[in-house]
């Protein structure tokens, strides 16, 4: 429902501002909002990948710290 309202408002703006036909304006607005939805999905995927990478970095830092303790232990022997 929100998307329909948003497309309609964008289409009305195009018709009012530059004399675009209502059908063309609706198509353009719908295409633009579709592109926004695609970008939102891409952003969500990128954010998820960043979260996964941050988790992996944290795990590697923990592993590195653990190995450092082992090296220190071996050197002290």
Rosetta silent file (secondary structure, phi, psi, omega in degrees, C-alpha in Angstrom):
SEQUENCE: XXXXXXXXXXXXXXXXXXXXXXXXXXXXXXXXXXXXXXXXXXXXXXXXXXXXXXXXXXXXXXXXXXXXXXXXXXXXX
SCORE:     score description
SCORE:     0.000 S_00000001
   1 L     0.000  -42.767  179.887    0.000    0.000    0.000 S_00000001
   2 H   -60.748  -43.035 -178.480    2.822    2.378    0.880 S_00000001
   3 H   -62.101  -41.124  178.586    4.540    1.760   -2.443 S_00000001
   4 H   -60.156  -43.969  179.268    1.313    2.540   -4.348 S_00000001
   5 H   -64.914  -43.933 -179.418    0.939    5.823   -2.474 S_00000001
   6 H   -63.067  -44.350  178.968    4.587    6.727   -3.010 S_00000001
   7 H   -62.818  -43.124 -179.459    4.405    5.942   -6.737 S_00000001
   8 H   -62.295  -43.212  178.812    1.192    7.933   -7.050 S_00000001
   9 H   -64.694  -41.808  177.312    2.681   10.964   -5.301 S_00000001
  10 H   -63.451  -42.020 -179.833    5.795   10.832   -7.462 S_00000001
  11 H   -64.333  -43.348  178.358    3.658   10.503  -10.593 S_00000001
  12 H   -61.793  -38.277  177.898    1.468   13.444   -9.587 S_00000001
  13 H   -63.428  -43.408  178.607    4.575   15.533   -8.999 S_00000001
  14 H   -63.344  -42.994 -179.990    5.888   14.706  -12.466 S_00000001
  15 H   -63.273  -44.768 -176.598    2.554   15.541  -14.080 S_00000001
  16 H   -70.794  -36.189 -173.087    2.272   18.812  -12.185 S_00000001
  17 H   -86.032  -40.120 -175.029    5.875   19.948  -12.656 S_00000001
  18 H  -128.590   14.892  173.935    6.785   19.072  -16.214 S_00000001
  19 L    71.047   18.401  177.601    3.559   18.138  -17.961 S_00000001
  20 L   -64.263  144.628  177.050    4.389   14.444  -18.260 S_00000001
  21 L   -63.841  152.135 -176.465    1.417   12.274  -19.160 S_00000001
  22 H   -60.706  -41.820 -179.050   -0.088   10.491  -16.173 S_00000001
  23 H   -65.575  -44.340  178.827    0.691    7.033  -17.562 S_00000001
  24 H   -65.468  -41.164  179.786    4.316    7.913  -18.350 S_00000001
  25 H   -63.482  -42.156  179.039    4.727    9.602  -14.989 S_00000001
  26 H   -63.231  -42.860  178.365    3.356    6.556  -13.171 S_00000001
  27 H   -62.166  -44.771  179.715    5.732    4.263  -15.111 S_00000001
  28 H   -63.757  -43.805 -179.854    8.722    6.492  -14.370 S_00000001
  29 H   -65.386  -41.213  179.278    7.840    6.762  -10.687 S_00000001
  30 H   -63.671  -42.183  177.764    7.285    3.014  -10.416 S_00000001
  31 H   -62.684  -43.676 -179.761   10.636    2.334  -12.094 S_00000001
  32 H   -63.137  -43.432  179.919   12.400    4.777   -9.768 S_00000001
  33 H   -69.913  -30.952  174.032   10.877    3.222   -6.666 S_00000001
  34 H   -62.834  -40.967  178.033   11.793   -0.234   -7.963 S_00000001
  35 H   -64.558  -38.142  177.576   15.377    0.955   -8.243 S_00000001
  36 H   -63.913  -42.073  177.111   15.206    2.261   -4.675 S_00000001
  37 H   -61.293  -41.775  177.878   13.964   -1.144   -3.506 S_00000001
  38 H   -61.358  -43.620  178.752   16.858   -2.819   -5.337 S_00000001
  39 H   -64.215  -38.107  178.287   19.337   -0.460   -3.688 S_00000001
  40 H   -63.331  -43.421  177.729   17.796   -1.136   -0.274 S_00000001
  41 H   -63.780  -42.460  178.181   18.196   -4.891   -0.789 S_00000001
  42 H   -61.381  -41.049  178.929   21.787   -4.403   -1.957 S_00000001
  43 H   -64.575  -42.138  177.999   22.495   -2.299    1.125 S_00000001
  44 H   -62.637  -41.666  177.770   21.007   -4.945    3.408 S_00000001
  45 H   -64.213  -43.033  179.741   23.141   -7.638    1.741 S_00000001
  46 H   -64.222  -40.547  178.794   26.270   -5.492    2.027 S_00000001
  47 H   -63.408  -40.883  177.810   25.529   -4.784    5.678 S_00000001
  48 H   -63.341  -41.861  178.376   25.098   -8.503    6.317 S_00000001
  49 H   -64.185  -41.229  178.285   28.417   -9.228    4.588 S_00000001
  50 H   -61.629  -44.259  178.104   30.138   -6.538    6.664 S_00000001
  51 H   -59.760  -43.192  178.198   28.703   -8.075    9.842 S_00000001
  52 H   -61.981  -42.938  179.698   29.972  -11.508    8.743 S_00000001
  53 H   -66.371  -39.372  177.632   33.433  -10.083    8.007 S_00000001
  54 H   -62.421  -39.514  177.045   33.553   -8.274   11.347 S_00000001
  55 H   -63.518  -43.201  179.785   32.706  -11.560   13.078 S_00000001
  56 H   -63.857  -41.889  177.739   35.438  -13.341   11.118 S_00000001
  57 H   -61.326  -42.212  178.667   37.974  -10.625   12.029 S_00000001
  58 H   -61.731  -43.002  178.039   37.018  -10.976   15.681 S_00000001
  59 H   -63.144  -41.563  179.250   37.500  -14.746   15.486 S_00000001
  60 H   -66.664  -37.953  176.848   40.887  -14.303   13.804 S_00000001
  61 H   -63.246  -41.527  177.425   41.959  -11.777   16.437 S_00000001
  62 H   -62.440  -44.116  177.980   40.978  -14.260   19.157 S_00000001
  63 H   -61.718  -42.170 -179.902   42.921  -17.014   17.389 S_00000001
  64 H   -62.716  -42.835  179.686   45.925  -14.698   17.029 S_00000001
  65 H   -65.317  -40.731  178.503   45.820  -13.808   20.710 S_00000001
  66 H   -62.648  -42.312  177.828   45.556  -17.477   21.649 S_00000001
  67 H   -65.706  -35.762  177.298   48.570  -18.299   19.479 S_00000001
  68 H   -61.537  -41.579  177.474   50.481  -15.433   21.092 S_00000001
  69 H   -63.615  -39.313  179.256   49.868  -16.951   24.519 S_00000001
  70 H   -65.522  -42.057  178.610   51.087  -20.328   23.250 S_00000001
  71 H   -63.109  -45.274  178.568   54.255  -18.788   21.801 S_00000001
  72 H   -59.671  -41.177  179.551   54.918  -16.953   25.069 S_00000001
  73 H   -64.050  -43.412  179.586   54.385  -20.196   26.970 S_00000001
  74 H   -67.086  -39.016  179.933   56.798  -22.101   24.709 S_00000001
  75 H   -67.309  -31.140 -178.190   59.409  -19.341   24.908 S_00000001
  76 H   -76.729  -14.051 -179.872   59.270  -19.329   28.704 S_00000001
  77 L   -78.717    0.000    0.000   60.062  -23.040   28.865 S_00000001
